[in-house]
Amino acid sequence: MQLTKEEYSKMYEQEGTKTKWWVTFPKAFFIGGGICVLGQGLTDLYGYLGADSKAASTLATVTLIFLSALLTSLGLYHKLARHAGAGTLVPVTGFANSVAAPAVEFRSEGYITGLGAKIFIISGPVILYGILASVLAGVYFYFR
């Protein structure tokens, strides 16, 4: 299907939503900030329970990843993201959602062709280029 620029612009105007930035910006800020406050609260809680600072940070990160994947599988993360927008892209929770969402979407196709093949469809390029960049940086600093 070939569209002209005028046809595309007309379709965009009909279907595009008009966002009210004065509403969406504060929502993203407060919900994203709330996720960060939750992470800090978990870190403090694990520290209070006896974990050293490194272990407490790791436990908080794992808890946030678990909660993000759980909310994604229950269909609640998407509802939160509709209100928070970019506020839910806090790195750990957003990445966990990007891994869990395709797994949930394609689970009906089976464990191998559905879940196994599609789980990294969104986050795969991030992982690939992250590893590639770290290898190149390592080689650069090794020979520097």
URQUI-V783421 format. One record per backbone hydrogen bond with DSSP energy under -0.5 kcal/mol. NH is the residue of the N-H (numbers start at 0). CO is the residue of the C=O. Records with the same first field share a line. If there is no record, write none. Layout:
NH->CO ; CO
This chain:
7->3
8->4
9->5
10->6
11->7
12->8
13->9
14->10
15->11
18->16
20->18
22->19
23->19
24->20
26->22
27->23
28->24
29->25
30->26
31->27
32->28
33->29
34->30
35->31
36->32
37->33
38->34
39->35
40->36
41->37
42->38
43->39
44->40
45->41
46->42
47->43
48->44
49->46
50->45
55->51
56->52
57->53
58->54
59->55
60->56
61->57
62->58
63->59
64->60
65->61
66->62
67->63
68->64
69->65
70->66
71->67
72->68
73->69
74->71
75->70
76->70
78->74
79->75
80->76
81->77
82->78 ; 79
83->79
84->80
86->83
87->84
88->85
89->86
93->89
94->90
95->91
96->92
97->93
98->94
99->95
100->96
101->97
102->98
103->99
104->100
105->101
106->103
108->105
109->106
113->109
114->109
115->110
116->111
117->113
118->114
120->117
123->119
126->122
127->123
128->124
129->125
130->126
131->127
132->128
133->129
134->130
135->131
136->132
137->133
138->134
139->135
140->136
141->137
142->138
143->139
